C-alpha cells in the first residue's frame, strides 16, 4: 500500500470544510466523511475492489462535532495506511465519534462561541464597530485551526489520538469559558441599561455594582447548568422591562 503524503492530507483538510454538506437523517455525516477521506483512500488503495470496499465501510453511519471530526479522520487514514482490519476501523470510529461530539459541543458551541459573542458585545458597547467582524474572524480561526491540528495529530497518533483528546481537558476549559461568557453578559447588559437610563455620578456606580453582582449570579448559574445564551435572553428581557418601567 502507498503512503499518504502531505498533499493528500491537505486535500483531506480542505474537504473537511464540507463534512456536513451532504448531511442526512439516516446516515448523518457518512457521505461527507467518505468524501473527506477520498484523496487518502485513492492513494492507499488505488482502484478496484479494495478501494470500493473502503468507500463502502466509510459510508456507514457517522456523526460527531465537525471541528473534532478531523481527529477521527486523521486516525482512520493512518489505520487504512497500516492495513488495519475493517472491523477494527469500524469499532474505532464508533467508539470515538460520541466522545468527540460531546467534547466539541461543550467546548466550541457552549463555551467558546458564547464567550466570544459576549466579548464582541462588550467591545461593541464600548464603541468598536468592528466587534462583529472580530467575532467572525476569531471563531472562524478557532474552527480552522482545530481542524488542522487534530487532523495532523490523528494521523501521527492513530488510535492513540483518543488519549490525546482526553489529556486536553476540554470540559474544564469549557466551564471556564462559560463562566467568562456569563460574567461578560451580565456586565454588558447591566451597564448598557445604566447608560440608557442616563445614570450619572453615584447612580452610575450603583449600576456598575449591580452589573458585578448580576455577573456573579450568572456565573454561578452557569456552573449549575444554566446555558449562557438562555441567561442572556432572560437578563436582556428583564433589562428591557426595567427600562420601559423606569
DOGUVO-95573 format. One line per 2 residues: their letters; for each residue x negated, y, z of N, C-alpha, C. Coordinates in steps of 0.02 Angstrom, whole numbers, plus 50000, padded with zeros to 5 digits. Atoms other than C-alpha are relative to their C-alpha. Last residue first. Example, Ala and Ser with C-alpha at 12.3 -4.5 7.8 and 13.67 -1.06 7.14 Angstrom:
<pts>
sa> 50042:49941:49997:49316:49947:50357:50039:50055:50037; 49955:49941:50000:49385:49775:50390:49955:50060:50000
</pts>
This chain:
<pts>
xx> 50036:49943:49970:51906:52675:51730:50019:50064:49964; 49967:49978:49938:52042:52550:51678:49968:50062:50028
xx> 49935:49973:50017:51982:52537:51497:50036:50026:50062; 50008:49937:50035:51801:52519:51551:50066:50032:49982
xx> 50020:49949:49952:51844:52389:51680:49993:50068:49967; 49942:49983:49960:51939:52287:51551:49985:50054:50051
xx> 49954:49964:50044:51793:52295:51431:50062:50021:50040; 50026:49932:50008:51674:52247:51571:50045:50042:49956
xx> 49990:49965:49937:51780:52096:51616:49976:50072:49995; 49928:49987:49993:51789:52041:51434:50014:50039:50063
xx> 49983:49947:50048:51600:52059:51416:50073:50018:50005; 50024:49937:49972:51574:51959:51576:50016:50058:49953
xx> 49961:49984:49940:51682:51816:51515:49981:50068:50028; 49932:49983:50022:51605:51816:51340:50042:50021:50061
xx> 50002:49936:50035:51428:51823:51408:50069:50023:49979; 50009:49948:49950:51461:51685:51535:50000:50069:49967
xx> 49936:49992:49967:51529:51575:51397:49997:50055:50052; 49955:49965:50045:51372:51607:51295:50069:50009:50029
xx> 50012:49928:50004:51261:51564:51443:50048:50038:49955; 50035:49985:50063:51342:51392:51471:49992:50076:49994
xx> 49965:49951:50040:51385:51362:51655:49960:50017:49937; 49967:50028:50059:51308:51200:51719:50038:50049:49957
xx> 49948:50048:49980:51255:51235:51898:50041:49974:49941; 50033:50057:49968:51091:51316:51846:50051:49946:50018
xx> 50030:50040:50053:51192:51425:51728:49965:49940:50029; 49947:50036:50036:51299:51484:51872:49973:49956:49945
xx> 49981:50056:49957:51145:51528:51974:50055:49958:49967; 50054:50049:50001:51079:51633:51831:50016:49939:50043
xx> 49999:50037:50063:51248:51717:51811:49945:49947:49998; 49942:50045:49998:51255:51763:51995:50004:49959:49937
xx> 50015:50055:49953:51078:51833:51990:50057:49950:50003; 50050:50043:50031:51116:51935:51834:49984:49940:50044
xx> 49965:50042:50049:51275:52002:51912:49952:49952:49967; 49959:50049:49963:51175:52061:52062:50036:49954:49952
xx> 50045:50050:49971:51044:52144:51951:50039:49946:50036; 50026:50041:50055:51179:52230:51849:49954:49945:50026
xx> 49948:50047:50018:51266:52290:52007:49977:49953:49944; 49997:50050:49947:51104:52368:52065:50052:49947:49986
xx> 50060:50042:50008:51085:52453:51896:49999:49946:50054; 49988:50045:50056:51266:52514:51907:49940:49954:49989
xx> 49951:50048:49976:51234:52587:52080:50014:49948:49945; 50038:50049:49960:51076:52669:52015:50047:49946:50027
xx> 50039:50041:50047:51183:52752:51881:49960:49947:50037; 49954:50048:50031:51308:52809:52012:49962:49955:49951
xx> 49993:50058:49956:51168:52888:52113:50045:49947:49969; 50025:49995:49931:51122:53004:51970:50008:49936:50039
xx> 50060:49960:49992:51230:52984:51816:49980:49998:50073; 50027:49999:49932:51363:52862:51754:49935:50040:50002
xx> 50034:49938:49986:51440:52912:51588:49971:50005:50070; 49960:49962:49953:51565:52771:51584:49967:50066:50019
xx> 49937:49982:50032:51485:52701:51426:50044:50042:50045; 50012:49946:50048:51314:52709:51508:50065:50023:49968
xx> 50019:49940:49963:51370:52608:51656:49988:50059:49955; 49938:49972:49974:51459:52486:51541:49985:50063:50040
xx> 49964:49969:50056:51295:52461:51447:50066:50031:50023; 50031:49935:50014:51201:52433:51611:50036:50036:49943
xx> 49985:49955:49945:51322:52295:51660:49971:50070:49989; 49929:49983:50000:51315:52213:51490:50018:50048:50056
xx> 49981:49960:50058:51126:52222:51471:50073:50021:50004; 50032:49934:49997:51081:52163:51646:50025:50045:49944
xx> 49971:49961:49946:51206:52020:51649:49972:50071:50003; 49930:49986:50017:51153:51957:51479:50032:50043:50053
xx> 49998:49946:50050:50968:51973:51519:50071:50019:49982; 50023:49938:49969:50986:51871:51678:50003:50058:49952
xx> 49949:49976:49954:51092:51737:51594:49981:50067:50032; 49943:49976:50040:50972:51720:51448:50054:50028:50045
xx> 50019:49936:50029:50822:51710:51566:50057:50029:49959; 50001:49950:49947:50906:51575:51669:49983:50069:49972
xx> 49930:49986:49983:50948:51478:51510:50003:50053:50056; 49973:49956:50052:50767:51493:51453:50073:50018:50014
xx> 50029:49933:49989:50707:51424:51619:50025:50049:49947; 49968:49970:49942:50828:51278:51603:49973:50070:50013
xx> 49933:49978:50020:50769:51241:51426:50035:50034:50058; 50008:49937:50037:50589:51236:51486:50067:50027:49978
xx> 50020:49949:49953:50634:51104:51615:49992:50068:49967; 49943:49984:49957:50730:51003:51487:49983:50054:50050
xx> 49951:49957:50032:50595:51011:51353:50056:50021:50048; 49956:49971:49948:50459:50943:51466:50053:50047:49972
xx> 49991:49928:50012:50326:50918:51332:50042:50032:50055; 50048:49960:49962:50272:50749:51403:50010:50075:49993
xx> 49984:50001:49929:50430:50660:51346:49953:50045:50041; 49939:49961:49990:50405:50713:51165:50017:50004:50075
xx> 50019:49930:50007:50226:50648:51169:50060:50046:50011; 50034:49980:49938:50287:50481:51238:49979:50073:49997
xx> 49948:49997:49948:50410:50464:51093:49970:50022:50067; 49976:49931:49997:50270:50509:50972:50054:50007:50053
xx> 50021:49969:49938:50194:50340:51018:50022:50073:50005; 49950:50009:49948:50297:50263:50877:49983:50033:50066
xx> 49956:50056:50013:50176:50340:50751:50052:49993:50054; 49990:50043:49942:50050:50455:50833:50042:49938:49984
xx> 50063:50019:49967:49974:50544:50683:50011:49948:50055; 50041:50040:50046:50132:50544:50576:49936:49976:50034
xx> 49967:50065:50013:50244:50598:50719:49958:49956:49955; 50010:50042:49940:50121:50733:50773:50031:49931:49989
xx> 50071:50019:49997:50115:50804:50596:49988:49954:50059; 50012:50044:50057:50304:50804:50578:49928:49974:50002
xx> 49978:50067:49983:50321:50871:50755:49995:49952:49941; 50040:50030:49947:50214:51024:50721:50020:49928:50013
xx> 50068:50015:50024:50293:51065:50553:49959:49963:50053; 49997:50052:50051:50474:51051:50610:49930:49979:49978
xx> 49984:50063:49967:50439:51149:50768:50002:49942:49950; 50060:50024:49967:50352:51288:50670:50012:49932:50034
xx> 50048:50022:50051:50499:51309:50551:49937:49971:50033; 49976:50060:50034:50626:51313:50693:49950:49973:49949
xx> 50000:50055:49952:50528:51435:50801:50021:49935:49966; 50069:50021:49992:50494:51547:50652:49994:49941:50047
xx> 50020:50035:50061:50680:51553:50612:49928:49974:50004; 49969:50067:49998:50721:51594:50793:49982:49960:49937
xx> 50027:50040:49945:50595:51736:50798:50029:49930:50000; 50070:50018:50013:50634:51807:50625:49973:49954:50054
xx> 50001:50046:50057:50823:51803:50650:49929:49976:49986; 49972:50065:49978:50807:51880:50823:49996:49949:49944
xx> 50051:50032:49958:50690:52016:50759:50024:49933:50025; 50049:50031:50045:50812:52054:50619:49945:49966:50040
xx> 49971:50060:50031:50949:52081:50748:49951:49965:49953; 49993:50057:49954:50834:52196:50851:50031:49938:49967
xx> 50027:50060:50032:50784:52309:50705:50009:49938:50042; 49955:50022:50052:50898:52449:50764:49977:49937:49964
xx> 50039:50031:50053:50799:52465:50925:50048:49971:49947; 50004:49959:50060:50897:52589:51030:49961:49970:49942
xx> 50052:49949:49991:50875:52522:51206:49990:50043:49937; 49974:49952:49952:51041:52431:51189:49951:50056:50014
xx> 49951:49958:50034:50974:52349:51032:50029:50053:50046; 50036:49953:50044:50821:52288:51126:50048:50046:49963
xx> 50034:49951:49957:50929:52214:51263:49962:50051:49958; 49949:49953:49975:51042:52132:51134:49970:50053:50044
xx> 49984:49955:50056:50889:52057:51048:50053:50050:50021; 50057:49954:50008:50831:51985:51215:50013:50050:49944
xx> 49997:49952:49944:51005:51913:51246:49942:50050:49995; 49944:49955:50012:51005:51834:51073:50005:50053:50054
xx> 50020:49954:50053:50831:51763:51102:50056:50049:49983; 50051:49955:49972:50884:51687:51268:49977:50051:49949
xx> 49969:49949:49956:51046:51618:51194:49948:50049:50029; 49956:49954:50038:50948:51536:51050:50034:50051:50045
xx> 50037:49949:50038:50805:51466:51155:50047:50049:49964; 50052:49963:49965:50908:51377:51286:49970:50056:49960
xx> 49974:49974:49936:51075:51301:51233:49948:50040:50039; 49932:49971:50005:51038:51275:51047:50022:50033:50065
xx> 49992:49951:50054:50848:51253:51048:50068:50033:50001; 50052:49950:50003:50809:51170:51216:50015:50054:49948
xx> 50010:49965:49937:50968:51076:51261:49949:50057:49993; 49941:49960:49984:51019:51031:51084:49989:50041:50063
xx> 49996:49944:50046:50842:50977:51040:50060:50045:50015; 50052:49952:49984:50821:50869:51194:50005:50062:49956
xx> 49985:49970:49935:50989:50783:51169:49948:50053:50019; 49941:49959:50005:50962:50754:50983:50016:50036:50065
xx> 50020:49940:50037:50784:50694:51006:50060:50047:49993; 50039:49954:49957:50844:50575:51143:49979:50063:49964
xx> 49959:49975:49946:50978:50502:51026:49963:50048:50046; 49958:49945:50025:50868:50490:50870:50045:50028:50055
xx> 50026:49932:49991:50731:50395:50961:50048:50055:49979; 50019:49985:49931:50803:50222:50994:49982:50073:50009
xx> 49941:50001:49958:50898:50206:50830:49984:50019:50072; 49956:49944:50018:50747:50260:50729:50060:50004:50046
xx> 50033:49938:49979:50631:50141:50822:50044:50060:49985; 49993:49993:49927:50752:49996:50805:49969:50064:50025
xx> 49930:49986:49985:50765:50022:50617:50010:50010:50075; 49988:49930:50019:50576:50032:50597:50071:50020:50017
xx> 50036:49959:49952:50557:49869:50694:50010:50074:49986; 49961:50000:49939:50692:49786:50589:49967:50042:50054
xx> 49942:49957:50007:50604:49837:50428:50041:50004:50064; 49939:50035:50022:50440:49759:50482:50060:50047:49999
xx> 49961:50025:49943:50292:49881:50495:50064:49965:49974; 49965:50062:50016:50188:49894:50336:50039:49970:50058
xx> 50034:50056:49968:50063:50022:50400:50035:49933:49988; 50068:50003:50028:50124:50154:50278:49962:49940:50028
xx> 49993:50025:50068:50305:50121:50324:49930:49990:49969; 49981:50071:49994:50260:50142:50508:50008:49968:49931
xx> 50058:50038:49976:50168:50305:50474:50014:49925:50003; 50049:50001:50055:50311:50374:50370:49939:49959:50020
xx> 49976:50049:50047:50431:50323:50509:49953:49995:49939; 50015:50067:49974:50326:50418:50636:50023:49945:49953
xx> 50072:50012:50002:50328:50576:50531:49982:49931:50024; 50022:50006:50070:50515:50567:50501:49926:49984:49996
xx> 49979:50066:50024:50555:50533:50684:49976:49989:49929; 50039:50048:49961:50454:50683:50742:50016:49929:49977
xx> 50065:50008:50030:50527:50786:50600:49956:49951:50038; 49996:50056:50046:50702:50754:50667:49931:49987:49968
xx> 50040:50055:49974:50653:50870:50809:50004:49937:49957; 50068:49977:49988:50711:51028:50719:49955:49943:50023
xx> 50039:49989:50061:50864:50948:50639:49929:50022:50012; 50009:49928:50007:50929:50875:50804:49955:50015:49940
xx> 50038:49973:49945:50981:50695:50776:49993:50075:49990; 49978:49934:49979:51091:50587:50665:49959:50023:50060
xx> 50053:49964:49965:51055:50430:50565:50027:50070:50018; 49980:49945:49955:51172:50295:50499:49938:50032:50033
xx> 49957:50019:49944:51093:50187:50363:50012:50060:50045; 49934:49971:50014:51023:50263:50203:50051:49977:50053
xx> 49999:49932:49974:50848:50232:50271:50064:50037:49980; 50001:50000:49927:50866:50044:50255:50001:50070:50029
xx> 49939:50028:49973:50924:50059:50074:50000:50001:50077; 49946:49950:50005:50784:50177:50024:50064:49973:50033
xx> 50017:49946:49953:50652:50056:50088:50055:50053:50000; 49983:50023:49932:50737:49911:49999:49986:50053:50052
xx> 49927:50002:49994:50733:50006:49834:50021:49978:50070; 49976:49931:49995:50549:50047:49856:50075:50002:50010
xx> 50020:49971:49936:50503:49866:49895:50025:50072:50009; 49961:50023:49943:50611:49803:49749:49978:50030:50066
xx> 49977:50069:49993:50530:49904:49611:50038:49986:50064; 49935:50013:50032:50427:50063:49615:50022:49929:50016
xx> 50001:49991:50073:50280:50145:49708:50070:49988:49970; 49971:50060:50032:50297:50075:49885:50000:50003:49924
xx> 50016:50063:49966:50184:50194:49982:50022:49939:49959; 50073:50008:49996:50180:50348:49870:49982:49932:50029
xx> 50024:50014:50068:50363:50328:49824:49924:49992:49999; 49982:50068:50019:50408:50312:50008:49976:49982:49930
xx> 50043:50048:49966:50309:50468:50053:50016:49928:49980; 50069:49994:50025:50392:50577:49921:49953:49949:50032
xx> 50013:50024:50068:50565:50503:49962:49928:50010:49976; 50052:50051:50002:50562:50527:50151:49978:49981:49929
xx> 50062:49973:49970:50657:50692:50152:49943:49950:49992; 50025:49949:50046:50789:50623:50032:49934:50029:50025
xx> 50031:50036:50056:50810:50467:50140:49970:50049:49950; 50060:50033:49973:50841:50577:50293:49963:49962:49944
xx> 50053:49951:49992:50960:50690:50196:49935:49969:50024; 50021:49982:50068:51063:50540:50142:49944:50051:50003
xx> 50037:50054:50032:51066:50474:50321:49975:50017:49930; 50057:49973:50037:51111:50638:50405:49962:49948:49959
xx> 50031:49939:49973:51288:50590:50464:49942:50024:49954; 50071:50014:49993:51326:50414:50399:49959:50060:50025
xx> 50013:50071:49988:51516:50409:50417:49926:49985:50012; 49973:50023:49936:51556:50593:50441:49981:49928:50015
xx> 49935:50033:50007:51441:50655:50302:50023:49973:50067; 49972:50028:49938:51295:50775:50291:50068:49969:49987
xx> 49953:50051:50023:51221:50802:50117:50031:49964:50060; 49965:49976:50059:51132:50967:50153:50053:49951:49975
xx> 49927:50004:49989:51090:50914:50331:50040:50022:49938; 49981:50063:49967:50906:50872:50302:50076:49992:50004
xx> 49935:50019:50029:50884:51015:50178:50026:49935:50032; 49956:49943:49993:50744:51100:50275:50070:49986:49973
xx> 49967:50004:49935:50665:50928:50291:50046:50059:50013; 49935:50034:50007:50632:50935:50103:50037:49996:50067
xx> 49956:49955:50037:50494:51064:50131:50070:49969:49994; 49984:49943:49957:50415:50954:50264:50049:50047:49966
xx> 49951:50023:49950:50425:50797:50158:50021:50057:50045; 49936:50005:50035:50339:50892:50018:50055:49974:50046
xx> 49976:49933:50012:50201:50943:50137:50067:49999:49964; 49971:49975:49937:50184:50764:50197:50028:50070:49991
xx> 49938:50037:49989:50159:50706:50018:50035:50023:50063; 49949:49975:50046:50032:50843:49986:50066:49966:50009
xx> 49973:49938:49973:49938:50796:50143:50053:50029:49955; 50044:49942:49997:49918:50619:50079:50033:50061:50029
xx> 49963:49938:50009:50010:50456:50114:49951:50058:50009; 49998:49956:49942:49900:50303:50093:50038:50064:49981
xx> 50039:49938:50005:49939:50176:49958:50009:50041:50064; 49958:49940:50000:50000:50000:50000:49956:50063:50000
</pts>
